[in-house]
Amino acid sequence: MRGARVAESPPYPNLIVYSSGGRERFTKILAESTLSSKEEIMVPKAVQQLLHLDVGDRVIWSLNAQGELVVSAGHPYTLADIRAAVAAAGGTRPPKGITVEKMERGIAAYIREKHVRD
């Protein structure tokens, strides 16, 4: 955040003070990390708990429309998430008149064509 300063006075301990849209805003500092020589960052325990991170979870770094860094957990989608997305998209159905046998024949023909020897 350009022009940001860390507030050190008692009313605002551990806050980053910055201006946005002509107004002074505050962001609480939860924890801090150091970039290692191997370009790795340890995620502090407080942030792991806040984002519900477990070993192997992904962390997503993105910028929002205001140019602020957003860190979020990249949890895999649950079955409920997938069902909701499909329902919102209106669902998809195979064309009528296609049977499993026709699909299997089509797949077999594709494989034969792809792996034909010259």
N, C-alpha and C positions, 0 to 999 in steps of 0.2 A: 504494500500500500504506500503509494508515494505521499510524502508529507506526514507519515504516521509517526507518532512518538509514544513511548511507553510512559504512562502516568505513574508518577512516583509519590504523589501526595496522598495522604490518608483517605480522602473520600473515594479515590479510584485506584486501589492497589491492584496490581496484576491486570491492568487494562491497557489495551492499545487504543489511543485516541486518534481519530482521523476525521477529515472533513469530506463530506459527500453531499453534493447538491446544496452547498452553502450552509449545511448544518454540521455540527460536531457530533460524531458518533463514537461508540465505544464497542470494543470486542474484548471478551474475556480471554486471557491466556490460560489454557488448560494445562499445558505441559510444553516442554521443548525437547528437541532431539538434535543430535549433531550428525552431519554427513560424514561417514567414515572415509578412509583412504580408498576403500573399494567401492565408493559411491553407493553405500547402503545406509538406510535410516532405520533405526529401531523405533517401533511404534510404542509410545509410552503406555503403561498399563491402564491409566485413566482413559485414554483414547480407545484402546482395545475394548474396554468395558462399555464405553459410550456407543461404539459402533457394533458391538456384539461380534467382535472378530475372534476367530479360532485359527489354529495353525492351518496353513494352506489356503486361507481365504485371500481374495484379491482386494487390493485397495485401489480405488479409482481417483485420479487427480484430474480435475477439470476446472475450467473458468466459466463463471456465470456471465450473464449479459452485462453486469456492472464491472467485469474484469476482476472479480474477486476469486481467489483460489477456493475451490470446494473439494473437500476430501470426503469420500463416502465408501461404504463397504460394498464390495462387488460380490455379494452372495449369489449363489446359483439360484435360478428360478425354481420355485416350487411347482408342483402339479396344479395347485390352485391358481398361481400366477399365469401359467400357460393356458389353463381353461378360460380364465377371465380375458386374456388377450385374444384367444380364438373367438370367444363369444362377442367381444367388442368389434372384431373384424368381420363378423357375420358368418363365420365358419366357412369351411371349404368342404365340398363333397366331390367325389369322383364323378365324371360324366356318366349319365345313365347308359346302360347297355354294355358296360365294361365288366367282365367277370374276372375272377381271380385267374382262371385258365388263360384268358386272353392276355392278361398282364404278364403271366409267366412265359407265354409264347413270345411276347414282345421283348421281354428281358433276355430270353435265350437267343433270339435273333440278333439283338444288339451285341451281346457278348461274342457270338460267332463272327459277326461282321468286324468287331473291334480287334479280335485276335486272329483274324485270317492270316495265313502264311502266304507270302508271295512266291 
